[in-house]
Every structure is written in structure tokens, then in C-alpha cells.
Amino acid sequence: MTAPFSRMGTANSYETALRNLSARQNSLVTLQGQMSANKSVLRGSDDPTAAAAAERATTRLSRIDSEQRALAAQRNTIQNAESTLGSVNSAIQDFRELVVQAGSGVYNATDRASIAQQLTSLRDQILAYANEKDTNGQPLFGGLGSSVAPFVDGSGNVSYDAVAGQNASAGNAISNTIDGKATFMNVPTGNGVFTVDLAKDASGKVTNTGTASTDAGKVTDPSALTGNGYTISFALDAAGKTTYTVTNTTTGTAALTNQPYVAGNAIAFDGISLTVKGNPVVGDTINVGTSTTSNLFKTLDDAISTIGKAGANVGAIGQAVTNALVQLDAGLTRTSASRGYAGELLNRADRISDVQDARTTQVTSDLSVAEGSDQDSQIKRISDFQNQQTGYSAALQSYAQIQKLSLFNFIGG
């Protein structure tokens, strides 16, 4: 039995070899393109599933980048606010030191007038800080919305021309402004419960002629507080000794009558206590009122006015210094609290940024895997290219051999 055999024409062999060469060449070109682009998926048709995953990763990266840029702008604004509040606190401290100097007995009325001018400059500087803007021209202390300058200085009274409040921090963002009203316009008067001051005329000048002044006072029995106003008036008894009478100005009744005055001793009534020093004269009066809400700028203005008008009145000078220091400390507490809040926002921004950086790393890795641009895929492409190159070289040699083959080469041999 003869073995079966098949016949293949020379043209058919050439065609088969050429198809093989073309396929290998196309494969090499594809691999070369992938190596140049450093990714396996160049078109959606290369791998629809991987292309869709890459598109999702790209979208997530774009969103994270947008959130990070917005966060950077917010952080920059809050950094400016925090730094500005630091400058405000320094200016308040400088103001406070000048107030203490003004209370020194070595200064005369002219010296105090000069100090009042320095205080005015610091006051204007603090107002300028309060109206500071960020790099986009937006007020740092505009709250929920404001005009170009949230703090308006008109007729000697600073008002807040903005919407009070604080933006809530979103998941991947922080507030980009600080509530100016809470920072500068919410300062309690006196010790926060009641106020103490010497009697003054309509212009704000102290009318007492003695040297008596008082501290800010304190609450000794909260349950006994009435919330009423009082006057402490001084007189002389039959022996020529100084006495005081405390009158409830709301009810018109006396809380204490003709009590002997001793400088430095506490005067206590209806749950409060205050210490008077110096020597009052007949007709001198100390007023006790209910604490209200004022603002830092009125505190500064009152201190400037009272110190400037005190002249040589020792009692007026002492009371002006005491009241100014109490109010300045209350204002400093508010600005420091806002500065602390700004610091908390910056810490939150750092935490958000760390989380976003981690997300960026993860999503970038996902994108690399989906596109085939990771290191493992790159190594595989190089290996595949080398293998394909070897195969293509072998195919070329095979084709060259086929070209030499012909039946005529064996006829007549």
C-alpha cells in the first residue's frame, strides 16, 4: 500500500509564509506601540473591560485632584486667617502694655494723651487686620458672606456688615472663612456677669473727684444675684468717717446703708463682691450694672477715650486701666479661640490631604493595572517583544528558504 501524500503549489507556500510574516510583523508593531506608550490598552477595542476600569480610575483621579486643589485654596485662606489673628493678638498685647503704662504714676496728662495716640494707631491696625482679605480678594472674617469690608467704622462705632456664622466643613473640604462676629463682636462687658465703673458725665468724663477706684468684682453667691443695677455712694458720718450706701437702682431700695468704708476691704451685697481702693470724697459714686455684649473695637475706643480724658484724676486713671484690662483680656480670649479654631481647621486639612494622597496612590495603582502600565505588565511586554522578534526572524529565514525551493532544482540532477 502506497503512503498518501498531498500536493502544495509553490504559490500557495509563498502565500502562507507571507501571511505568517505579516501577522508576526503586526504583532511586533502592536507590542512596540504598547512599549512606547508604556501601557497595554491603547484603545477601548484592545480590552473593553480594562478600558472601562481605566476610565473610572481616571475620573476618580480627576475628582481627587480637583478636591485637593480646592482644599489647598481653603488651607491657604485659613492659614492667612490664623496668621492674621496672631497679629491681632500681638497688637492687643501691645495695646494692653500701653494701658498698663498709662496707669503709672510717673506719667502726667500730656504723657497719657500721647499714649492715647499710640493706642489709636493700634486700634486702627487691629481694624485693618479684621478687614484683611485672602489672595482672591475675599474677607478672611466674612462669616457666611460679606461686603468688601465686613467691619465698617462709622461715626466712631464699628459695625459688622456681614452674615454672621461659620461654614460647615464638608467631607473633603474645610471652611474657607472665619466668623468675624464671633471673633471681634461678641465680647462680654465687665467680668461677664456685672460691670463696675465710676460715675461719668454725658461726654464720658469721670465726675468723681476722689482717688477711689475698684476692681472688676466677682460673684460670691450665684443664687443671690438679682441682675439689677446698683450705685455705691460715699458720704461722711457724724464723726467725719467715710461711709458708703448701696442702692438698688432697679427697685429703689437700699441693699446696704451707711457702712464704714475701709480702703481695700470688699464691699459685698446680693451675691457679688468688689474691692474699692483709694479715698473717695462726699458725692463720689460707683455704678454697678448688668454685663452685656460689646465688641473689641468699642473696648479699644472706650480705653482710648477714658485714658485720654482722665487727666490727673487718680481714681479715673485707675478705673480706666482696670476696666480696659478686663475687657482686653475678654477680647483676647475671643480672638485666641478663633485662632485655635483656625488651627483645628488646618489640622483637619492635613488629615484630609493625607487620606486623599492615599486614595491617589491606590487609584493610580488601579489605573496602572487596568491600562497595563504597571511594572509587571511592562516586563511582560518586553519579554513578549523579544519572543516575537525571535519568531519573526525565524519566519524570515524560513521564507527565504522556501523561495529557493523548486522542483526544477531536482530535475536533471
C-alpha positions as CSV (number, residue, x, y, z in Angstrom):
1,M,0.0,0.0,0.0
2,T,1.4,3.3,-1.0
3,A,1.5,6.2,1.5
4,P,-0.9,9.1,0.9
5,F,0.6,12.4,0.0
6,S,-0.7,15.9,-0.7
7,R,0.5,18.3,-3.3
8,M,1.2,22.0,-2.4
9,G,1.9,24.5,-5.1
10,T,4.8,26.9,-4.8
11,A,2.5,29.9,-4.9
12,N,0.4,28.5,-2.0
13,S,3.6,28.1,0.1
14,Y,4.6,31.7,-0.6
15,E,1.2,33.0,0.4
16,T,1.2,31.0,3.7
17,A,4.7,32.3,4.5
18,L,3.7,35.9,3.7
19,R,0.6,35.7,5.9
20,N,2.7,34.4,8.8
21,L,5.3,37.1,8.3
22,S,2.6,39.8,8.2
23,A,0.9,38.5,11.4
24,R,4.2,38.5,13.2
25,Q,5.1,41.9,11.9
26,N,1.7,43.3,13.1
27,S,2.2,41.7,16.5
28,L,5.7,43.4,16.7
29,V,4.3,46.8,15.7
30,T,1.5,46.4,18.3
31,L,4.0,45.5,21.1
32,Q,6.3,48.3,20.0
33,G,3.4,50.8,20.3
34,Q,2.5,49.5,23.7
35,M,6.1,49.7,24.8
36,S,6.4,53.3,23.6
37,A,3.1,54.3,25.4
38,N,4.1,52.1,28.4
39,K,0.6,50.6,28.5
40,S,-1.2,47.6,27.1
41,V,-4.6,49.3,26.4
42,L,-4.2,51.9,23.7
43,R,-7.8,51.8,22.5
44,G,-11.0,50.7,24.0
45,S,-11.2,47.9,21.5
46,D,-8.0,46.4,22.8
47,D,-9.7,45.4,26.1
48,P,-13.2,46.9,26.7
49,T,-13.3,45.8,30.3
50,A,-9.9,47.1,31.1
51,A,-10.6,50.3,29.2
52,A,-13.8,50.9,31.3
53,A,-11.9,50.3,34.5
54,A,-9.2,52.7,33.4
55,E,-11.8,55.4,32.5
56,R,-13.3,55.0,36.0
57,A,-9.9,55.4,37.6
58,T,-9.1,58.4,35.5
59,T,-12.4,60.0,36.5
60,R,-11.7,59.3,40.2
61,L,-8.2,60.8,39.9
62,S,-9.6,63.9,38.3
63,R,-12.1,64.3,41.1
64,I,-9.5,63.8,43.8
65,D,-7.2,66.3,42.1
66,S,-10.0,68.9,41.9
67,E,-10.8,68.4,45.6
68,Q,-7.1,68.7,46.5
69,R,-6.8,71.9,44.6
70,A,-9.9,73.3,46.4
71,L,-8.5,72.1,49.7
72,A,-5.2,73.8,49.0
73,A,-7.0,77.1,48.4
74,Q,-9.1,76.7,51.6
75,R,-6.0,75.8,53.6
76,N,-4.2,78.9,52.2
77,T,-7.1,81.2,53.3
78,I,-7.3,79.7,56.8
79,Q,-3.5,79.9,57.1
80,N,-3.8,83.6,56.3
81,A,-6.6,84.0,58.9
82,E,-4.6,82.1,61.6
83,S,-1.6,84.3,60.9
84,T,-3.7,87.5,60.9
85,L,-5.3,86.5,64.2
86,G,-1.8,86.0,65.6
87,S,-1.0,89.6,64.5
88,V,-4.3,90.7,66.2
89,N,-3.3,89.1,69.4
90,S,0.1,90.7,69.3
91,A,-1.5,94.1,68.7
92,I,-3.9,93.6,71.6
93,Q,-1.0,92.7,73.9
94,D,0.9,95.8,72.8
95,F,-2.3,97.8,73.5
96,R,-2.6,96.2,76.9
97,E,1.0,97.1,77.8
98,L,0.4,100.7,76.9
99,V,-2.7,100.8,79.0
100,V,-0.7,99.5,82.0
101,Q,1.9,102.2,81.3
102,A,-0.9,104.8,81.3
103,G,-1.8,103.8,84.8
104,S,1.7,104.6,86.1
105,G,2.0,107.5,88.5
106,V,5.1,108.8,86.7
107,Y,3.0,109.9,83.7
108,N,1.1,113.2,83.5
109,A,-1.9,114.2,81.5
110,T,0.3,115.1,78.5
111,D,2.0,111.7,78.6
112,R,-1.3,109.9,78.7
113,A,-2.6,111.9,75.8
114,S,0.5,110.7,73.8
115,I,-0.2,107.2,74.9
116,A,-3.8,107.6,73.8
117,Q,-2.5,108.5,70.3
118,Q,-0.4,105.3,70.2
119,L,-3.4,103.3,71.3
120,T,-5.4,104.9,68.5
121,S,-2.8,103.7,66.0
122,L,-3.0,100.1,67.4
123,R,-6.8,100.3,67.3
124,D,-6.7,101.2,63.6
125,Q,-4.2,98.5,62.9
126,I,-6.5,95.9,64.5
127,L,-9.4,97.1,62.4
128,A,-7.3,96.7,59.3
129,Y,-6.4,93.2,60.3
130,A,-10.1,92.4,60.8
131,N,-10.8,93.5,57.2
132,E,-7.9,91.5,55.8
133,K,-8.5,89.6,52.6
134,D,-7.2,86.4,51.1
135,T,-5.4,86.1,47.7
136,N,-8.8,86.1,45.9
137,G,-9.8,89.4,47.5
138,Q,-12.4,87.7,49.8
139,P,-12.5,88.8,53.5
140,L,-10.9,86.4,55.9
141,F,-13.5,87.1,58.6
142,G,-16.6,87.5,56.4
143,G,-18.6,84.7,58.0
144,L,-21.3,83.4,55.7
145,G,-21.0,86.3,53.3
146,S,-20.0,89.9,53.4
147,S,-19.2,93.1,51.5
148,V,-15.7,94.0,50.6
149,A,-15.0,95.2,54.2
150,P,-17.1,93.3,56.8
151,F,-16.2,95.8,59.6
152,V,-17.4,99.3,59.0
153,D,-16.0,102.2,61.0
154,G,-18.7,104.8,61.1
155,S,-19.4,107.6,63.5
156,G,-16.9,106.2,66.0
157,N,-18.8,102.9,66.1
158,V,-17.6,99.8,64.3
159,S,-20.4,97.6,63.0
160,Y,-20.3,94.1,61.3
161,D,-21.6,94.4,57.8
162,A,-21.7,90.7,57.0
163,V,-23.7,87.5,57.7
164,A,-22.6,86.0,60.9
165,G,-21.9,82.3,61.1
166,Q,-19.4,79.6,60.1
167,N,-19.4,77.4,57.0
168,A,-19.6,73.7,57.9
169,S,-16.6,71.6,56.8
170,A,-17.6,69.0,54.1
171,G,-16.1,65.6,53.9
172,N,-13.1,66.5,51.8
173,A,-13.1,70.3,52.4
174,I,-12.8,72.8,55.2
175,S,-14.4,76.2,55.8
176,N,-12.7,78.9,53.9
177,T,-13.6,81.8,56.2
178,I,-13.8,82.6,59.9
179,D,-16.9,84.1,61.6
180,G,-15.9,87.7,62.3
181,K,-18.8,88.4,64.5
182,A,-17.9,85.7,67.0
183,T,-14.2,86.8,66.8
184,F,-14.5,90.5,67.2
185,M,-18.1,91.5,68.0
186,N,-19.0,89.1,70.9
187,V,-17.0,90.4,73.9
188,P,-18.8,90.4,77.2
189,T,-18.6,93.6,79.2
190,G,-17.2,93.7,82.8
191,N,-16.5,90.3,84.3
192,G,-19.2,88.6,82.2
193,V,-21.8,89.0,84.9
194,F,-21.8,92.6,86.0
195,T,-19.9,95.8,85.2
196,V,-18.3,98.3,87.6
197,D,-17.4,101.9,86.7
198,L,-17.1,105.4,88.2
199,A,-19.8,108.0,87.6
200,K,-19.4,109.9,84.3
201,D,-21.0,112.8,82.6
202,A,-22.6,112.8,79.2
203,S,-19.2,113.2,77.5
204,G,-17.8,110.1,79.2
205,K,-15.6,112.1,81.6
206,V,-15.4,110.8,85.2
207,T,-17.2,113.2,87.6
208,N,-15.8,111.7,90.8
209,T,-13.2,113.9,92.4
210,G,-11.7,111.4,94.9
211,T,-9.0,108.8,94.3
212,A,-11.2,105.8,94.7
213,S,-11.3,103.0,92.1
214,T,-12.5,99.4,92.1
215,D,-11.6,96.0,90.7
216,A,-13.8,94.1,88.3
217,G,-15.6,92.4,91.1
218,K,-16.7,88.8,91.4
219,V,-19.7,86.6,92.1
220,T,-19.8,85.1,95.6
221,D,-23.3,83.6,95.5
222,P,-24.9,83.0,92.1
223,S,-28.3,82.2,93.8
224,A,-28.4,85.7,95.3
225,L,-27.9,87.5,92.1
226,T,-30.7,89.9,91.1
227,G,-29.4,91.2,87.7
228,N,-30.3,94.7,88.9
229,G,-28.2,97.9,88.8
230,Y,-26.7,99.5,91.8
231,T,-25.0,102.6,92.9
232,I,-22.4,102.9,95.7
233,S,-22.4,106.4,97.1
234,F,-20.0,107.8,99.6
235,A,-20.7,110.2,102.5
236,L,-19.3,111.3,105.9
237,D,-20.9,110.3,109.2
238,A,-21.2,112.5,112.2
239,A,-17.6,111.6,113.2
240,G,-16.3,112.6,109.8
241,K,-15.6,109.0,108.8
242,T,-16.3,107.9,105.2
243,T,-19.3,105.6,104.8
244,Y,-21.0,104.1,101.8
245,T,-24.6,103.2,100.9
246,V,-25.5,100.6,98.2
247,T,-28.8,101.4,96.4
248,N,-30.6,99.0,94.1
249,T,-31.4,101.4,91.2
250,T,-34.0,99.0,89.8
251,T,-36.1,98.7,92.9
252,G,-35.1,102.0,94.5
253,T,-34.3,100.2,97.8
254,A,-31.1,100.2,99.8
255,A,-29.1,97.0,99.9
256,L,-26.6,98.5,102.5
257,T,-26.8,101.7,104.4
258,N,-24.1,103.9,105.9
259,Q,-21.5,101.2,106.1
260,P,-18.0,102.2,107.2
261,Y,-15.6,102.4,104.3
262,V,-12.2,100.8,104.7
263,A,-9.9,101.0,101.6
264,G,-9.0,97.6,100.3
265,N,-11.9,95.8,102.0
266,A,-14.6,94.1,100.0
267,I,-18.0,95.6,99.6
268,A,-20.4,92.6,99.3
269,F,-24.1,92.5,98.6
270,D,-26.7,90.5,96.7
271,G,-24.3,87.7,95.7
272,I,-21.5,90.0,94.4
273,S,-18.3,91.5,95.9
274,L,-16.0,94.2,94.8
275,T,-12.9,95.8,96.3
276,V,-12.5,99.6,96.4
277,K,-9.2,101.2,97.0
278,G,-8.2,104.9,97.3
279,N,-10.0,107.7,99.1
280,P,-13.5,108.6,97.9
281,V,-15.0,112.0,98.8
282,V,-18.5,113.0,99.5
283,G,-20.6,112.7,96.4
284,D,-18.4,110.2,94.6
285,T,-20.4,107.3,93.1
286,I,-19.6,103.8,91.7
287,N,-22.1,102.3,89.3
288,V,-22.7,98.5,89.1
289,G,-24.6,97.3,86.0
290,T,-25.5,94.1,84.3
291,S,-23.0,92.7,81.8
292,T,-23.9,92.9,78.2
293,T,-22.3,92.0,74.9
294,S,-20.0,94.6,73.4
295,N,-17.2,94.3,70.8
296,L,-13.4,94.5,70.7
297,F,-13.4,97.9,68.9
298,K,-15.7,99.5,71.5
299,T,-13.4,98.2,74.2
300,L,-10.4,99.8,72.4
301,D,-12.3,103.0,71.9
302,D,-13.5,103.2,75.5
303,A,-10.0,102.7,76.8
304,I,-8.6,105.4,74.5
305,S,-11.3,107.8,75.4
306,T,-11.2,107.2,79.2
307,I,-7.4,107.4,79.4
308,G,-7.3,110.5,77.2
309,K,-9.9,112.2,79.4
310,A,-8.6,111.0,82.8
311,G,-6.2,114.0,83.2
312,A,-4.7,114.0,86.6
313,N,-7.7,112.2,88.3
314,V,-6.0,109.3,90.0
315,G,-9.3,107.4,90.6
316,A,-10.4,107.9,86.9
317,I,-7.0,106.6,85.7
318,G,-7.0,103.6,88.0
319,Q,-10.6,102.7,87.0
320,A,-9.9,103.2,83.3
321,V,-6.9,100.9,83.5
322,T,-8.8,98.2,85.4
323,N,-11.8,98.2,83.1
324,A,-9.6,98.3,80.0
325,L,-7.5,95.3,81.1
326,V,-10.6,93.2,81.9
327,Q,-12.2,94.0,78.6
328,L,-9.0,93.5,76.7
329,D,-8.5,90.1,78.3
330,A,-12.1,89.1,77.3
331,G,-11.4,90.2,73.7
332,L,-8.1,88.4,73.6
333,T,-10.0,85.2,74.8
334,R,-12.3,85.5,71.8
335,T,-9.6,86.2,69.2
336,S,-7.5,83.4,70.7
337,A,-10.5,81.0,70.5
338,S,-10.9,81.8,66.8
339,R,-7.2,81.3,66.2
340,G,-7.4,78.0,67.9
341,Y,-10.4,77.1,65.6
342,A,-8.3,78.1,62.6
343,G,-5.6,75.8,63.8
344,E,-8.1,72.9,64.1
345,L,-9.2,73.5,60.5
346,L,-5.6,73.4,59.4
347,N,-5.1,70.1,61.2
348,R,-8.3,68.8,59.6
349,A,-7.0,69.9,56.2
350,D,-3.7,67.9,56.8
351,R,-5.7,64.8,57.7
352,I,-7.9,65.1,54.6
353,S,-4.8,65.6,52.4
354,D,-3.2,62.5,53.8
355,V,-6.3,60.5,53.1
356,Q,-6.6,61.9,49.6
357,D,-2.9,61.1,48.9
358,A,-3.5,57.5,50.0
359,R,-6.5,57.4,47.6
360,T,-4.5,58.9,44.8
361,T,-1.8,56.2,45.3
362,Q,-4.4,53.4,45.3
363,V,-6.4,54.7,42.3
364,T,-3.2,55.3,40.4
365,S,-2.2,51.7,41.0
366,D,-5.7,50.6,39.8
367,L,-5.2,52.7,36.7
368,S,-1.8,51.2,36.0
369,V,-3.2,47.7,36.3
370,A,-6.2,48.4,34.1
371,E,-4.0,50.1,31.4
372,G,-1.2,47.6,31.8
373,S,1.3,50.3,32.6
374,D,2.4,48.7,35.9
375,Q,5.9,47.2,36.1
376,D,4.8,43.6,35.8
377,S,3.0,44.4,32.5
378,Q,6.0,46.3,31.2
379,I,8.3,43.3,31.9
380,K,5.9,41.0,30.2
381,R,5.7,43.3,27.1
382,I,9.5,43.3,26.8
383,S,9.6,39.6,27.1
384,D,6.8,39.2,24.5
385,F,8.5,41.6,22.1
386,Q,11.8,39.7,22.3
387,N,10.0,36.4,21.7
388,Q,8.1,37.8,18.8
389,Q,11.2,39.3,17.4
390,T,12.9,35.9,17.5
391,G,9.9,34.3,15.9
392,Y,9.8,37.0,13.2
393,S,13.5,36.5,12.4
394,A,13.0,32.7,12.2
395,A,10.0,33.2,9.9
396,L,12.1,35.5,7.6
397,Q,14.7,32.8,7.3
398,S,12.1,30.2,6.6
399,Y,10.6,32.3,3.9
400,A,14.0,32.8,2.3
401,Q,14.5,29.0,2.2
402,I,11.0,28.5,0.7
403,Q,11.9,30.9,-2.1
404,K,14.9,28.7,-3.0
405,L,12.8,25.5,-3.2
406,S,11.6,24.5,-6.7
407,L,11.1,21.1,-8.5
408,F,13.4,22.3,-11.2
409,N,16.2,22.3,-8.7
410,F,15.9,18.5,-8.6
411,I,15.3,17.7,-12.4
412,G,18.3,16.6,-14.2
413,G,20.2,16.3,-11.0
